Structures are given as structure tokens and as C-alpha cells.
Amino acid sequence: MRLLLDENLPKKLKLDFPEHEVFTVRDKGWNGIKNGKLLELMVADDFDALLTFDKNLQYQQNFQKYTLTVFVLNAPANTYAVLTLLSAQVNAALIKGNLLNGPLVIQAE
């Protein structure tokens, strides 16, 4: 699957998804692009999912328009040391497949 890490995530998180094609917003040159436009660019570029730390994104967008899953990483901090603990949950969802369009909150345990 093609995954995009939002600019609010550490780029080192790419290493946690070796089975997938992972890009950062910076890799794509999409820094500073607002969420709605970012989702449109992702669909046009055949991405399957966005990983983000932006908890408001799930309330700000109409996900009926986008064929993407948005993994909202819900943790106390957006550091690699904290977020890597959520990667197993994301990978489990990716392995299952049949991802739904829209937000999927991944909660720290």
C-alpha cells in the first residue's frame, strides 16, 4: 500500500512500515498544503492511507469524497519513541485490508 506521513509526524516512522511504500509530505513536496487539498493530491497520486497526529482532521473533512483511510495517531506526544508503539496497530489494520474510507483512530494502550 502507498502511505503518506503527515508533516506533523517524525520521518523516522517510515521505518515502521517496511512492507509498504511510504512517503512523507516533505518527500512529495506538499509541505504547508491544507488538509482538503492534501487529500485530493493523495487520491490523484493513488495513495491508500494518511497517517497523522492531527486529531481535528477527522472532524474537518467530508470523507465521503475521498477513497482514503486516515489513521489518526492518538498519543501523548508526537515523538518517534511514543508513536512507534502504535505502529503494530496500524500494521495490523493494513494487513487485514478492506480499509474503510475516513478516519480510524489508533489509540495508545
Beta strands, then each sheet from edge to edge (+ up, - down):
strand 1: 2-5
strand 2: 21-24
strand 3: 49-52
strand 4: 69-74
strand 5: 102-107
sheet 1: 2+ 1+ 3+ 4+ 5+
end
